[in-house]
Amino acid sequence: MALVTEAVASSIIEKLMDTVLDHARLSRWPSARSVKAETEKLNRAVPRIGAILDAAAQRDLMKQRNPRLDLWVWQFRDALEAADDVLDEIEYYELEEQIKARDNMVSGLLSSCKRKLADFVKYVFVNDEILEKLREAVKGLEVVASDADTFLQLANGPNQELIANNFREAGLFSTERRIVGRGTEKEIIVRWLMAEPDGDEQGLLSVFSIVGIGGMGKTTLAQHVCKDQRVTANFDLIVWVCVSDNCGIVDAKTVIKKIIEDTTRMNCSLDNLNTLQCTLQEIMTCKKFLLVLDDVWRDDKRMEWGKIVAPLRSCERGSKILLTTRMDLVAKMVARVTEGESKSLNLTGLEENDFMTLFYRHAFAGTHPSEHQNLHEIGNKIAKKLRACPLAAKVIGGVLNNSFTVDYWNKILSKDILDMPSSEDNIMGILELSYIYLPMHLQLCFRFCSIFPQDYKFRKVELVKMWMGSGLIPWHVREKRKGEDAADEYLDHLTKKSFFSIEPNIDPDMSVYCIHDLLHDLARCVSGGECLRITCNNSVPIPRTIRHLFIELENFSMLKEIRNLSKLKTLIITCSIQHSDAEQELNASLSETKSLRVLKLVIKTVDKIPNSIKGLIHLRYLEIQASWTSREQFICFLKSLHKLYYLEVMDVHNYT
């Protein structure tokens, strides 16, 4: 589904309205009165548009997508981006005239400067082409906005609770009788829980956090830790609370109620916060407890966590909290609130032998692997696709257990993990919970990364500049702060929320960021219709809604499809084959992608880079790795780019 934030929509519409009013006031514009009227209607529709966008995003997360509503959002996004292009073009010509004026002033030609500025005012405010583009931009948005009332009713129609709310809840008892491959991690946690805290200060709670992406077995590990005899003997109470329901919202009263109910084994009907806190304090006074907080999501509710922790401080010295979360930010936030010792363990995939043991335990449940030697080779190939994820081993192993025929197992092997048969423990569904709780601006940045190959090593500078160039750091944000600072912050947040892992470098700007294979699959799953990667092995039709595209070319005829993508913002092309018409095909295709903001070409076989690049006036990021037949040709190409005034990054490599 198309994602459009209400803030971005409002800022572009506001800027469009200001531009229209300026033109209407300063020029003889025959259509000024009608365009102003359409602008006023558009302005009145802004609150309804914002409500529709918010409701549509919620429905998308709840898997209640409506085709008519989806189509409206795409139409609105098309119109909004068309308006943004017009505004960008107007500012481009303003910038061009400023540059000309500056050059003339340097030459001492002040009179010429005044004449050119006067010509520019005439061009901008009277030029029919510019005025017509402005009128079309307003009309396009107004036409889509005219249906706002109908679609607001549709967006706010009957809905259901978020499917993910309840099925993730787990208790103290594990469904796995034996834990596989986590012996070392379990021992680390048990020893930490058994150790006496440093210092004599009363009321400080120590926290151990198990951190990792969905499906890594955090909850299972915590369950087996709690069942260890050393742990049960060390604590008076072991309390288990699943925090992940209620759409991830941390509410002190709800969590305290759960703790009371788990300790008393009785339903708690209290609803007053003070009464709840007093009751919890009475229960925990002089008790040495282990409180397990499973599946904690929110890192922005420190005040609520303070209310939860306050009545627990009457506990016996040595009481501790065991926390499972997908986000390192959550672990750090809870540790700050408790003020005691803190430690965390990042849970990654299983070692190969352990993974295969778990996988075949579920695949051959009820039988013995030796009875099905003909399936082992296929099983090993399937296992490699699951990227050492324990949950995937259980789910797909269970699917394979349905039949022990070669045809059935080959059928499962042929499927993408996104298309694997689903169950209540659907892998993508569980991973998608992490995505659901991201703010929309972070969702957009995460989706963008789906166009790159799996295991791609992102350089920080490269990714930040591409996000900026493609418009994912919108101008209303960049007006208040440097775009690079905002993009750095976005990357930092996504990393702390476990969407990226870091391979550190002495120079932080040279650090390498990676996305786990399963999270890369998730990015592809949620970015359909907007982001696409085409390889030599998966040549598919390109939807016209695509904004960000990565193509590995096997023949240059594939470029013809790009000519239909008038809304394309990002284009990355790699090719190592020789083709006599390469330059011609590239030229023709790039001349049709007028809205491009990011262009990267890795084409070692093209002697001459297309001239059409110099006409991509919206371009912010340009990277080319190619070969030129001569140094003069290379320099000539660089000179041809002098009118790309918006260009923020230019990285050009000559292989010759």
PELINMO-V123476 format. One record per residue. N is the residue number from 1. RES is the residue in one small letter. SS is DSSP state (helix for helix, strand for strand, loop for the rest). PHI is phi in radians with two decimals (none if undefined). PSI is psi in whole degrees, -180 to 180 (none if undefined). Layout:
BEGIN
n->[N/N]
res->[RES/RES]
ss->[SS/SS]
phi->[PHI/PHI]
psi->[PSI/PSI]
END
This chain:
BEGIN
n->[1/2/3/4/5/6/7/8/9/10/11/12/13/14/15/16/17/18/19/20/21/22/23/24/25/26/27/28/29/30/31/32/33/34/35/36/37/38/39/40/41/42/43/44/45/46/47/48/49/50/51/52/53/54/55/56/57/58/59/60/61/62/63/64/65/66/67/68/69/70/71/72/73/74/75/76/77/78/79/80/81/82/83/84/85/86/87/88/89/90/91/92/93/94/95/96/97/98/99/100/101/102/103/104/105/106/107/108/109/110/111/112/113/114/115/116/117/118/119/120/121/122/123/124/125/126/127/128/129/130/131/132/133/134/135/136/137/138/139/140/141/142/143/144/145/146/147/148/149/150/151/152/153/154/155/156/157/158/159/160/161/162/163/164/165/166/167/168/169/170/171/172/173/174/175/176/177/178/179/180/181/182/183/184/185/186/187/188/189/190/191/192/193/194/195/196/197/198/199/200/201/202/203/204/205/206/207/208/209/210/211/212/213/214/215/216/217/218/219/220/221/222/223/224/225/226/227/228/229/230/231/232/233/234/235/236/237/238/239/240/241/242/243/244/245/246/247/248/249/250/251/252/253/254/255/256/257/258/259/260/261/262/263/264/265/266/267/268/269/270/271/272/273/274/275/276/277/278/279/280/281/282/283/284/285/286/287/288/289/290/291/292/293/294/295/296/297/298/299/300/301/302/303/304/305/306/307/308/309/310/311/312/313/314/315/316/317/318/319/320/321/322/323/324/325/326/327/328/329/330/331/332/333/334/335/336/337/338/339/340/341/342/343/344/345/346/347/348/349/350/351/352/353/354/355/356/357/358/359/360/361/362/363/364/365/366/367/368/369/370/371/372/373/374/375/376/377/378/379/380/381/382/383/384/385/386/387/388/389/390/391/392/393/394/395/396/397/398/399/400/401/402/403/404/405/406/407/408/409/410/411/412/413/414/415/416/417/418/419/420/421/422/423/424/425/426/427/428/429/430/431/432/433/434/435/436/437/438/439/440/441/442/443/444/445/446/447/448/449/450/451/452/453/454/455/456/457/458/459/460/461/462/463/464/465/466/467/468/469/470/471/472/473/474/475/476/477/478/479/480/481/482/483/484/485/486/487/488/489/490/491/492/493/494/495/496/497/498/499/500/501/502/503/504/505/506/507/508/509/510/511/512/513/514/515/516/517/518/519/520/521/522/523/524/525/526/527/528/529/530/531/532/533/534/535/536/537/538/539/540/541/542/543/544/545/546/547/548/549/550/551/552/553/554/555/556/557/558/559/560/561/562/563/564/565/566/567/568/569/570/571/572/573/574/575/576/577/578/579/580/581/582/583/584/585/586/587/588/589/590/591/592/593/594/595/596/597/598/599/600/601/602/603/604/605/606/607/608/609/610/611/612/613/614/615/616/617/618/619/620/621/622/623/624/625/626/627/628/629/630/631/632/633/634/635/636/637/638/639/640/641/642/643/644/645/646/647/648/649/650/651/652/653/654/655/656]
res->[m/a/l/v/t/e/a/v/a/s/s/i/i/e/k/l/m/d/t/v/l/d/h/a/r/l/s/r/w/p/s/a/r/s/v/k/a/e/t/e/k/l/n/r/a/v/p/r/i/g/a/i/l/d/a/a/a/q/r/d/l/m/k/q/r/n/p/r/l/d/l/w/v/w/q/f/r/d/a/l/e/a/a/d/d/v/l/d/e/i/e/y/y/e/l/e/e/q/i/k/a/r/d/n/m/v/s/g/l/l/s/s/c/k/r/k/l/a/d/f/v/k/y/v/f/v/n/d/e/i/l/e/k/l/r/e/a/v/k/g/l/e/v/v/a/s/d/a/d/t/f/l/q/l/a/n/g/p/n/q/e/l/i/a/n/n/f/r/e/a/g/l/f/s/t/e/r/r/i/v/g/r/g/t/e/k/e/i/i/v/r/w/l/m/a/e/p/d/g/d/e/q/g/l/l/s/v/f/s/i/v/g/i/g/g/m/g/k/t/t/l/a/q/h/v/c/k/d/q/r/v/t/a/n/f/d/l/i/v/w/v/c/v/s/d/n/c/g/i/v/d/a/k/t/v/i/k/k/i/i/e/d/t/t/r/m/n/c/s/l/d/n/l/n/t/l/q/c/t/l/q/e/i/m/t/c/k/k/f/l/l/v/l/d/d/v/w/r/d/d/k/r/m/e/w/g/k/i/v/a/p/l/r/s/c/e/r/g/s/k/i/l/l/t/t/r/m/d/l/v/a/k/m/v/a/r/v/t/e/g/e/s/k/s/l/n/l/t/g/l/e/e/n/d/f/m/t/l/f/y/r/h/a/f/a/g/t/h/p/s/e/h/q/n/l/h/e/i/g/n/k/i/a/k/k/l/r/a/c/p/l/a/a/k/v/i/g/g/v/l/n/n/s/f/t/v/d/y/w/n/k/i/l/s/k/d/i/l/d/m/p/s/s/e/d/n/i/m/g/i/l/e/l/s/y/i/y/l/p/m/h/l/q/l/c/f/r/f/c/s/i/f/p/q/d/y/k/f/r/k/v/e/l/v/k/m/w/m/g/s/g/l/i/p/w/h/v/r/e/k/r/k/g/e/d/a/a/d/e/y/l/d/h/l/t/k/k/s/f/f/s/i/e/p/n/i/d/p/d/m/s/v/y/c/i/h/d/l/l/h/d/l/a/r/c/v/s/g/g/e/c/l/r/i/t/c/n/n/s/v/p/i/p/r/t/i/r/h/l/f/i/e/l/e/n/f/s/m/l/k/e/i/r/n/l/s/k/l/k/t/l/i/i/t/c/s/i/q/h/s/d/a/e/q/e/l/n/a/s/l/s/e/t/k/s/l/r/v/l/k/l/v/i/k/t/v/d/k/i/p/n/s/i/k/g/l/i/h/l/r/y/l/e/i/q/a/s/w/t/s/r/e/q/f/i/c/f/l/k/s/l/h/k/l/y/y/l/e/v/m/d/v/h/n/y/t]
ss->[loop/loop/loop/loop/loop/helix/helix/helix/helix/helix/helix/helix/helix/helix/helix/helix/helix/helix/helix/helix/helix/helix/helix/helix/helix/helix/loop/loop/loop/loop/loop/helix/helix/helix/helix/helix/helix/helix/helix/helix/helix/helix/helix/helix/helix/helix/helix/helix/helix/helix/helix/helix/helix/helix/helix/helix/helix/helix/helix/helix/helix/loop/loop/loop/loop/loop/helix/helix/helix/helix/helix/helix/helix/helix/helix/helix/helix/helix/helix/helix/helix/helix/helix/helix/helix/helix/helix/helix/helix/helix/helix/helix/helix/helix/helix/helix/helix/helix/helix/helix/helix/helix/helix/helix/helix/helix/loop/loop/loop/helix/helix/helix/helix/helix/helix/helix/helix/helix/helix/helix/helix/helix/helix/helix/helix/helix/loop/helix/helix/helix/helix/helix/helix/helix/helix/helix/helix/helix/helix/helix/helix/helix/helix/helix/helix/loop/loop/helix/helix/helix/helix/helix/helix/helix/helix/loop/loop/loop/loop/loop/loop/loop/loop/helix/helix/helix/helix/loop/loop/loop/loop/loop/loop/loop/loop/loop/loop/loop/loop/loop/loop/loop/helix/helix/helix/helix/helix/helix/helix/helix/helix/helix/helix/helix/loop/loop/loop/loop/loop/loop/loop/loop/loop/loop/strand/strand/strand/strand/strand/strand/strand/loop/loop/loop/loop/loop/loop/helix/helix/helix/helix/helix/helix/helix/helix/helix/loop/loop/helix/helix/helix/helix/helix/helix/loop/loop/strand/strand/strand/strand/strand/strand/loop/loop/loop/helix/helix/helix/loop/loop/loop/helix/helix/helix/helix/helix/helix/helix/helix/helix/helix/helix/helix/helix/loop/loop/loop/loop/loop/loop/loop/loop/helix/helix/helix/helix/helix/helix/helix/helix/helix/helix/helix/helix/loop/loop/loop/loop/strand/strand/strand/strand/strand/strand/strand/strand/loop/loop/loop/loop/loop/helix/helix/helix/helix/helix/helix/helix/helix/helix/helix/helix/helix/helix/loop/loop/loop/loop/loop/strand/strand/strand/strand/strand/strand/loop/loop/helix/helix/helix/helix/helix/helix/helix/helix/helix/helix/helix/strand/strand/strand/strand/strand/strand/strand/strand/loop/loop/loop/loop/loop/helix/helix/helix/helix/helix/helix/helix/helix/helix/helix/helix/helix/loop/loop/loop/loop/loop/helix/helix/helix/helix/helix/helix/helix/helix/helix/helix/helix/helix/helix/helix/helix/helix/loop/loop/loop/loop/loop/helix/helix/helix/helix/helix/helix/helix/helix/helix/helix/helix/loop/loop/loop/loop/loop/helix/helix/helix/helix/helix/helix/helix/helix/loop/loop/loop/helix/helix/helix/loop/loop/loop/loop/loop/loop/loop/helix/helix/helix/helix/helix/helix/helix/helix/helix/helix/loop/loop/loop/helix/helix/helix/helix/helix/helix/helix/helix/helix/helix/helix/helix/loop/loop/loop/loop/loop/loop/strand/strand/helix/helix/helix/helix/helix/helix/helix/helix/helix/helix/loop/loop/loop/loop/loop/helix/helix/helix/helix/loop/loop/loop/loop/helix/helix/helix/helix/helix/helix/helix/helix/helix/helix/helix/helix/helix/helix/loop/loop/loop/loop/strand/strand/strand/loop/loop/loop/loop/helix/helix/helix/loop/strand/strand/strand/loop/loop/helix/helix/helix/helix/helix/helix/helix/helix/helix/helix/loop/loop/loop/loop/strand/strand/strand/strand/loop/loop/loop/loop/loop/loop/loop/loop/loop/loop/loop/loop/loop/strand/strand/strand/strand/strand/loop/loop/loop/helix/helix/helix/helix/helix/helix/helix/helix/helix/loop/loop/loop/loop/loop/strand/strand/strand/strand/strand/strand/loop/loop/loop/loop/loop/loop/helix/helix/helix/helix/helix/helix/helix/helix/helix/loop/loop/loop/loop/loop/loop/loop/strand/strand/strand/strand/strand/strand/loop/loop/loop/loop/loop/loop/loop/helix/helix/helix/helix/helix/loop/loop/loop/loop/loop/strand/strand/strand/strand/strand/strand/loop/loop/loop/loop/helix/helix/helix/helix/helix/helix/helix/helix/helix/helix/loop/loop/loop/loop/loop/loop/loop/loop/strand/strand/strand/strand/strand/strand/loop/loop]
phi->[none/-1.22/-1.88/-2.37/-1.42/-1.08/-1.13/-1.14/-1.04/-1.09/-1.19/-1.20/-1.11/-1.09/-1.16/-1.10/-1.09/-1.08/-1.16/-1.06/-1.11/-1.10/-1.16/-1.16/-1.40/-1.84/-2.37/-1.53/-1.98/-0.96/-1.60/-0.98/-1.11/-1.18/-1.17/-1.09/-1.12/-1.13/-1.13/-1.14/-1.11/-1.09/-1.08/-1.19/-1.50/-0.98/-1.04/-1.19/-1.07/-1.03/-1.13/-1.13/-1.07/-1.13/-1.17/-1.13/-1.11/-1.12/-1.12/-1.09/-1.15/-1.52/1.06/-2.06/-1.19/-2.03/-0.97/-1.16/-1.18/-1.01/-1.08/-1.08/-1.10/-1.10/-1.10/-1.14/-1.11/-1.02/-1.15/-1.14/-1.24/-1.11/-1.12/-1.09/-1.11/-1.11/-1.08/-1.12/-1.19/-1.05/-1.16/-1.06/-1.22/-1.08/-1.12/-1.06/-1.21/-1.09/-1.16/-1.10/-1.10/-1.08/-1.12/-1.20/-1.15/-1.07/-1.45/1.41/-1.65/-1.16/-1.14/-1.12/-1.05/-1.08/-1.11/-1.21/-1.13/-1.12/-1.08/-1.16/-1.01/-1.10/-1.14/-1.18/-1.63/-2.07/-0.97/-1.08/-1.12/-1.14/-1.08/-1.17/-1.13/-1.10/-1.06/-1.14/-1.11/-1.15/-1.10/-1.05/-1.21/-1.15/-1.10/-1.16/-1.18/-1.11/-1.62/-1.03/-1.06/-1.07/-1.38/-1.16/-1.12/-1.15/-1.17/-1.67/-1.18/-0.95/-2.41/-1.99/-1.13/-0.97/-0.95/-1.31/-0.98/-1.82/-1.24/-1.44/-1.16/-2.22/-2.05/-1.22/-1.70/-1.48/-1.39/-1.69/-1.12/-2.21/-1.62/-1.92/1.33/-2.10/-1.07/-1.12/-1.10/-1.07/-1.12/-1.04/-1.21/-1.04/-1.11/-1.15/-1.16/-1.36/-1.21/-1.35/-1.20/-1.28/1.47/-1.96/-1.16/-1.44/1.60/-1.59/-1.86/-1.56/-2.25/-1.98/-1.94/-1.72/-2.02/3.04/-1.21/-1.02/1.61/-1.48/1.65/-1.09/-1.14/-1.04/-1.10/-1.08/-1.06/-1.25/-1.09/-1.18/-1.59/-1.17/-1.04/-1.12/-1.28/-1.09/-1.37/-1.54/-2.12/-1.25/-2.35/-2.10/-1.96/-2.05/-2.29/-1.57/-1.73/-1.39/-1.40/1.03/0.99/1.39/-1.34/-1.51/-2.06/-0.99/-1.11/-1.12/-1.15/-1.10/-1.01/-1.10/-1.13/-1.09/-1.14/-1.26/-1.45/-1.67/1.03/-2.34/-1.17/-1.85/-1.76/-1.15/-2.35/-1.54/-1.02/-1.08/-1.12/-1.10/-1.11/-1.12/-1.11/-1.13/-1.07/-1.07/-1.16/-1.57/-1.01/1.06/-1.83/-1.69/-2.12/-2.05/-1.80/-1.72/-1.88/-1.65/1.09/-1.54/-1.93/-1.49/-1.90/-2.01/-2.16/-1.08/-1.08/-1.15/-1.15/-1.08/-1.17/-1.27/-1.29/-0.88/-1.27/-1.45/-1.28/-1.45/-1.27/-1.28/-0.99/1.77/-1.16/-2.49/-2.07/-1.97/-2.09/-2.03/-2.76/-1.60/-2.20/-1.08/-1.04/-1.13/-1.00/-1.19/-1.14/-1.12/-1.09/-1.15/-1.21/-1.32/1.19/-1.72/-1.15/-2.50/-2.63/-2.36/-2.31/-1.56/-1.61/-2.01/-1.16/-1.29/-1.10/-0.97/-1.10/-1.14/-1.09/-1.14/-1.07/-1.16/-1.04/-1.29/-1.06/-1.47/-1.17/-1.94/-1.02/1.51/-2.54/-2.06/-0.95/-1.14/-1.38/-2.34/-1.04/-1.20/-1.74/-1.12/-1.11/-1.14/-1.04/-1.11/-1.20/-1.11/-1.04/-1.09/-1.31/-1.64/0.94/1.11/-1.51/-1.01/-1.07/-1.09/-1.05/-1.21/-1.18/-1.25/-1.03/-1.12/-1.14/-1.13/-1.17/-1.19/-2.72/-1.94/-1.82/-1.08/-1.05/-1.15/-1.16/-1.15/-1.10/-1.16/-1.06/-1.30/-1.48/-1.24/-1.06/-1.19/-1.81/-1.06/-0.92/-1.62/-2.68/-1.15/-1.89/-0.89/-1.09/-1.13/-1.06/-1.23/-1.14/-1.15/-1.01/-1.08/-1.20/-1.01/-1.49/-1.36/-1.05/-1.09/-1.16/-1.35/-1.03/-1.10/-1.18/-1.14/-1.02/-0.96/-1.21/-1.18/-1.36/-1.56/-1.16/-1.06/1.17/-1.15/-1.73/-1.40/-1.42/-0.97/-1.07/-1.07/-1.16/-1.06/-1.18/-1.19/-1.02/-1.12/-1.10/-1.40/1.61/-1.36/-1.89/-1.13/-1.13/-1.20/-1.33/-1.28/-1.25/-1.62/-2.74/-1.08/-1.04/-1.15/-1.13/-1.13/-1.13/-1.02/-1.15/-1.05/-1.13/-1.09/-1.13/-1.12/-1.21/-1.18/-1.63/1.27/-1.44/-2.19/-2.02/-1.98/-1.79/-1.14/-2.42/-0.99/-1.62/-0.95/-1.22/-1.76/-1.09/-1.87/-1.94/-2.22/-2.00/-1.00/-0.94/-1.17/-1.23/-1.13/-1.06/-1.08/-1.02/-1.12/-1.14/-1.62/-1.88/-0.98/1.52/-2.06/-2.16/-2.64/-2.11/-2.03/-1.96/-1.08/-1.69/-2.40/-1.14/-2.33/-1.04/-1.75/-1.07/-1.24/-1.43/-1.08/-1.88/-2.26/-2.36/-2.14/-2.18/-1.69/-1.37/-1.92/-2.69/-1.29/-1.16/-1.07/-1.17/-1.08/-1.15/-1.13/-1.11/-1.58/-1.71/-1.20/-1.75/-1.08/-1.88/-2.24/-2.39/-2.11/-2.18/-2.15/-2.78/-2.16/-1.58/-1.63/-2.62/-1.19/-1.76/-1.00/-1.09/-1.09/-1.14/-1.10/-1.02/-1.10/-1.28/-1.19/-1.17/-1.68/-1.75/-1.18/-1.63/-1.00/-1.92/-2.23/-2.36/-2.28/-2.12/-2.09/-2.35/-1.39/-1.76/-1.66/-1.33/-2.28/-1.36/-1.00/-1.17/-1.12/-1.05/-1.15/-1.65/-1.48/-1.23/-1.52/-1.11/-1.95/-2.31/-2.33/-2.28/-2.33/-2.11/-2.67/-2.14/-1.97/-1.29/-2.63/-1.12/-1.08/-1.11/-1.10/-1.14/-1.07/-1.10/-1.03/-1.14/-1.21/-1.60/-1.15/-1.73/-1.49/-1.19/-1.46/-1.05/-1.80/-2.29/-2.32/-2.22/-2.06/-2.02/-1.88/-1.39/-1.35]
psi->[150/133/127/123/146/-36/-42/-46/-47/-41/-39/-43/-41/-43/-38/-44/-44/-41/-43/-45/-38/-44/-39/-32/-34/0/161/92/107/-35/9/-45/-46/-38/-40/-39/-43/-37/-41/-40/-40/-42/-40/-25/-10/-47/-40/-38/-45/-42/-39/-45/-42/-45/-39/-40/-41/-42/-37/-44/-32/7/34/46/142/123/-40/-41/-42/-45/-42/-44/-41/-43/-40/-42/-41/-48/-39/-43/-32/-42/-41/-39/-41/-46/-40/-39/-42/-45/-31/-47/-32/-45/-39/-43/-35/-40/-43/-42/-42/-43/-39/-37/-38/-35/-3/13/67/-38/-39/-38/-47/-42/-41/-38/-39/-41/-37/-44/-43/-41/-49/-43/-14/-22/123/-37/-45/-45/-39/-39/-40/-46/-43/-37/-45/-45/-43/-43/-40/-38/-45/-42/-23/-21/10/-41/-45/-45/-21/-40/-40/-42/-34/15/-177/136/169/168/151/124/-34/-10/-47/-29/-13/-10/132/160/-167/-21/126/146/-12/116/-39/142/138/129/9/23/-44/-47/-41/-43/-39/-45/-45/-45/-38/-41/-32/-26/143/140/152/148/165/2/131/149/-1/130/130/147/131/125/129/115/139/163/166/140/0/-8/27/-48/-44/-43/-44/-40/-44/-31/-45/-24/-3/133/-33/-37/-46/-32/-19/-19/144/-36/138/115/132/124/125/120/-5/-6/-172/39/29/1/123/114/121/-44/-41/-47/-42/-41/-44/-40/-44/-45/-36/-31/-34/-14/30/150/136/119/1/148/-7/128/-46/-43/-41/-45/-42/-41/-44/-40/-42/-41/-41/-12/129/20/139/109/160/115/119/120/103/134/57/135/-48/133/9/20/51/-38/-41/-40/-33/-39/-33/-43/-33/-51/-10/-11/-8/7/171/145/137/-4/145/163/134/123/136/135/158/-6/125/-31/-39/-46/-45/-38/-47/-38/-38/-37/-41/-26/6/-164/152/148/148/156/122/118/122/-169/162/154/154/-48/-42/-41/-45/-35/-47/-43/-50/-24/-40/-36/-37/27/133/-2/-174/135/-32/-19/-8/53/-29/-13/-10/-42/-43/-43/-40/-37/-40/-43/-37/-29/-13/-2/40/21/120/-42/-42/-39/-42/-48/-53/-34/-42/-36/-44/-29/-12/-26/141/41/149/-41/-44/-45/-37/-34/-43/-39/-36/-13/146/151/-26/-24/7/147/135/165/-173/-17/37/126/-51/-36/-41/-43/-33/-22/-38/-41/-38/-38/2/143/155/-35/-31/-33/-44/-42/-39/-44/-40/-36/-12/-18/-13/159/158/147/15/136/105/127/138/-49/-43/-49/-44/-44/-35/-41/-45/-48/-38/-1/10/-13/91/160/-30/-25/-40/-15/-29/-23/166/134/-36/-38/-42/-44/-40/-43/-40/-46/-39/-43/-44/-34/-45/-22/14/17/-23/150/155/135/100/158/156/-40/112/-33/-15/6/150/133/136/153/130/144/-41/-36/-31/-41/-40/-44/-42/-37/-40/-7/14/138/-14/-41/142/140/126/124/175/-23/-10/52/118/158/145/117/145/-11/-7/133/-31/122/135/124/127/108/134/-21/148/-10/-22/-24/-20/-31/-28/-27/-19/-2/74/-19/7/132/-34/131/121/124/129/140/138/7/158/136/130/-29/20/-50/-43/-45/-43/-44/-48/-39/-45/-28/-17/-10/67/-22/6/134/-31/128/125/124/124/86/98/-11/-1/122/-30/125/141/138/-23/-16/-36/-15/1/79/-17/-2/132/-29/124/121/127/128/108/-177/135/148/-21/158/-37/-41/-39/-48/-39/-40/-45/-41/-29/-13/7/-15/9/77/-25/-8/122/-30/126/115/100/125/135/120/-14/none]
END
